Amino acid sequence: MERVRRGDYDAASETTGAPGTLDAMKRLWTPAWIFRHVAMVVLVAAFLALGWWQISRAAAGNTLSWAYAFEWPIFAGFVVFVWWREARLTLRGPPQTDADAGQTAGTAPVAPTTGDSPSVTGDQRPAVRRPVRAARVPVPADGGEDAELAAYNHYLSWLNANPGARPGDYPG
């Protein structure tokens, strides 16, 4: 193992709130995160116990239990994956201060208008693209239908008025 000389020491990596520092790790010890940690441990233990139970049932002759014996540990792995991803996202984000919370309370991130993907420079996080809601425009009731739709509706009303007729009998 190589010793670090004083001149090679990187003090920038020891900044407060950077990922991997104690200040950043404190974000994972809020009441909401403690609940998430406990829920993750309980779910993983329960899913692995259910997998073990299914293995014992499968060994006793229940062939359907072999599928469940592999399915429950996959569920446990998924819980660990989601927990790990959420923890990493929390550690990457900037720490929210009271001053920042007051400024950004009513604003939403704006996606860039040019290019296919948002650009990221420096410490800036990419904007989240949200679906666009378009307002529905009511159809005017003053006969604003097109001629083809009117003809089709007339054909349907003729078929309804003549239940025994075939479509080829339509006079229009």
N, C-alpha and C positions, 0 to 999 in steps of 0.2 A: 504494500500500500504506500503510495507516494504522499509525502508530507507537503502541506500547503505552505509556501513561503508567504511572508507578510505582503510582499508586493503583488502576489497573484490573488489575494483575497478579493472576492467580489461582494462589496457591501450593498450593491443594488438589489441582490437577491434576498436580502434580509429586510426589505421594506415592510412596513406594517400593512396588513390586509392583502398581501400578495398570496396567490394560491400556495398552499403548503406551509404557511406560517401559522403561529398560534392564534393570531388575531383573526385570520380567515377561518380557522377551525372552530372558533367560538360561534360562528354562524350556524354550525351544526348542533349546537346545544341550546337552542331555543325550545320552548315548550312544544311547538309544532314538530320540530325535528326529533325531540325525545319521543314523542308519540310515534313518529315514523320509524325510528330505530326499534322501538318495542314491537310495533306491528310487524316489521320485517322479521324479527327474530321469532315471534309467535307463529307467523304464517309459514316460515321456512321449516320450523320444527313440526308444525302440524302436517304440512305437505309431505315431509319425509316420513313421519309416522304413518300417514295414510298409505304411502308407497310401501312401507314395510308390512303393513297389514295386508295389502293386496298381494305381496309376494307370498305371505303365509297362506292366503286363500288359494293362490295359484298352485302352490306346492301341494295343497290338499286335493287338487283335481279340478278346480274351477278354471277353465281355459280362458274365459273372458277376462279374468283378473290379471292375466299377463300383460294385456294392453294398459290397464290402469296402473300396474306396477311400474311401468316406464313413464306413464303420463304424469303422475304426481311429482316425481323429482324434476321433471321439466317445468312444472308450475313453480316449484321452489326456485329453480334457476332463473325463471322469469322475474320473480319477486326480487331476487338479488340484483338482477340486471337493472330493473327500474329504480331500485334504491340507489345503486351505484351511479347511474346516469343522473338522477336528480341531485345527488350529493355533489357530483362534479359540476353540474350547472350552477348550483348554489355557490360553490367555491370560486367559480370563474367570474361570476357577476360582481360588480362593484358593491362595496358596503353601502347600504342605504342610510343616510343620515337624516336627522329631522329637517334640516334646511332643504335637502334634496327632495324629501317627501312632499313638502309644501309646494315646491315649484312644479313638480311633475304629476300632481294629483289628478288633474283633469286632462292631461295631454296624452296622446297615444303616439307611438313611433310611426313615422311616415316612411313608407317604402319609396325608394328612388323611382323616378319616372322613366329613366333611360336605361337600356340594357335589360338582359333577362334575369340577372341575379344581383342582389345588393352588394355593393362594394364595401369592404371592411379595411379601414386604415388605422393603424396604431391600436389604441385601447377601445376603439369604437366597436360596439356589438352590431351585428346585422339587424336591419329592421325586419319585423315579422310581417309577412304579407297576409292580409286578411281578405276573405271573400268580399266582393263588392255587391252591395244590395241595390238593385235597380227598382225604382218606383214603378208600379204597374199603372199603365195609362188606360183609363176606361175607354171602351169602344162607344162612339157616339150613337145614340138611338135614332138619329134622323136618317136612317137608310144608308149609312156609311159602309155597308157590306159590299164586297166585290161581286161581280156578276156570276162568276163560277160558283161561289159559295151559295148565292141565291138560287141558282139552277139546281144545285145538289139538294138543298133544303126542299125545293118544290118537288123534286123526284122522290124524296123520302116521304113527304106528305102524301103524294099520289099512291105510293106503295102501301102506306098505312090506311088510306081510304079504300083501297081495292085489295083486300087480303088474299083473294084467290088468284090474283093476276101474277104473271111471270114478269121478270124485269124486261124481257123483250117486248112485252105488250105496251110499254110506256109510250104514249103518243108524242112526247116532247122531244 
